[in-house]
Amino acid sequence: MTQAADLPDWAALLTAFLLIVGAGLALIGSFGLLRLKNFYDRIHAPTLGTTLGIGSILIASMVFHSVTQQRFVIHELLITVLMVVTTPVTLMLLARAALFRDRLEGNDIVPPRYQSARPSDKPENQ
């Protein structure tokens, strides 16, 4: 790849740093997915790797290609927007489906349903 040889030092260091940070965060998210026992605990670990890890890798790609092509590359911005929008939505859909299923089956690992306290139900302070 001849473009990497023409990359200025500041851009090469920034790209390398962002790639290492992104890969490290994705690795931490993968370890969390393997190590945690419960679905509700496991669901949070991959979102770290997806959101922050992929975000860092996409920023590194933007820096690299913007400097080597001498124009601003925005393809990665579209990918970033789609990742930031779809990751939390997918997380919520999976969590709600699992919560519904576990409550229907009567599993003990799920918290009870939230019941709001009406003002008439609250004990009076004496």
C-alpha positions in Angstrom: 0.0 0.0 0.0 1.8 3.1 -1.2 -0.6 5.6 0.5 0.6 4.6 4.0 4.2 5.7 3.1 3.0 9.2 2.2 1.1 9.6 5.5 2.4 12.4 7.8 3.7 11.3 11.2 0.9 13.1 13.1 -1.7 11.3 11.1 0.0 8.0 11.3 0.3 8.3 15.1 -3.3 9.4 15.5 -4.5 6.6 13.2 -2.5 4.0 15.1 -3.7 5.2 18.5 -7.3 5.2 17.5 -7.0 1.7 16.0 -5.4 0.4 19.1 -8.0 2.0 21.3 -10.9 0.7 19.1 -9.4 -2.8 19.0 -8.9 -2.8 22.7 -12.4 -1.7 23.5 -13.8 -4.4 21.1 -11.7 -7.0 22.8 -12.9 -5.9 26.3 -16.5 -6.1 25.1 -15.8 -9.6 23.7 -14.3 -10.8 27.0 -17.3 -9.4 28.9 -19.6 -11.3 26.6 -17.7 -14.5 27.4 -17.2 -13.9 31.1 -20.5 -12.7 32.3 -23.0 -15.4 33.3 -26.4 -13.8 32.8 -28.1 -12.5 29.6 -28.9 -9.3 31.2 -25.3 -8.8 32.3 -24.0 -9.9 28.9 -26.1 -7.5 26.9 -24.1 -4.5 28.1 -20.6 -5.7 27.2 -20.9 -5.9 23.4 -22.5 -2.4 23.3 -19.2 -1.0 24.6 -17.2 -2.6 21.9 -19.8 -1.7 19.3 -20.2 1.9 20.2 -16.8 3.1 21.3 -14.6 0.5 19.6 -16.1 0.8 16.2 -16.4 4.6 16.6 -12.6 4.8 17.3 -11.9 2.6 14.3 -14.1 4.7 12.0 -12.5 7.9 13.2 -9.1 6.4 12.4 -10.3 5.4 9.0 -11.6 9.0 8.4 -8.3 10.5 9.4 -6.3 8.1 7.3 -8.3 8.5 4.1 -8.9 12.2 4.5 -5.2 12.8 4.8 -4.1 10.5 2.0 -6.8 11.6 -0.5 -6.5 15.3 0.5 -10.3 15.6 0.8 -12.7 15.0 3.6 -14.1 11.5 3.6 -17.6 11.2 5.0 -18.5 7.6 4.3 -17.5 6.8 7.8 -19.8 9.4 9.3 -22.8 7.6 7.7 -21.6 4.3 9.2 -21.1 6.0 12.6 -24.6 7.5 12.6 -26.1 4.2 11.7 -24.2 2.4 14.4 -25.1 4.9 17.1 -28.7 4.8 16.1 -29.1 1.0 15.7 -27.1 -0.3 18.6 -29.3 1.1 21.4 -32.5 0.2 19.6 -31.3 -3.4 19.1 -30.2 -3.5 22.7 -33.7 -2.4 23.9 -35.5 -4.8 21.7 -33.4 -7.7 22.8 -33.7 -6.8 26.4 -37.5 -6.3 26.3 -38.0 -9.6 24.4 -35.9 -11.5 27.0 -37.6 -9.8 29.9 -41.0 -10.6 28.5 -40.1 -14.2 27.9 -38.5 -14.6 31.4 -41.4 -13.0 33.2 -43.8 -15.3 31.2 -41.8 -18.3 32.2 -41.5 -17.2 35.9 -37.7 -17.0 36.0 -36.2 -15.6 39.3 -33.4 -13.6 37.6 -35.7 -10.8 36.4 -36.8 -7.9 38.6 -40.5 -7.6 39.4 -42.7 -5.3 37.3 -42.5 -1.6 38.2 -45.6 -0.4 40.1 -45.9 3.3 40.6 -47.0 4.3 44.0 -50.2 6.4 44.0 -50.3 9.3 46.5 -53.1 7.4 48.4 -50.8 4.3 48.8 -48.0 6.2 50.5 -47.8 6.0 54.3 -48.3 9.2 56.1 -45.5 10.8 58.1 -46.5 11.2 61.8 
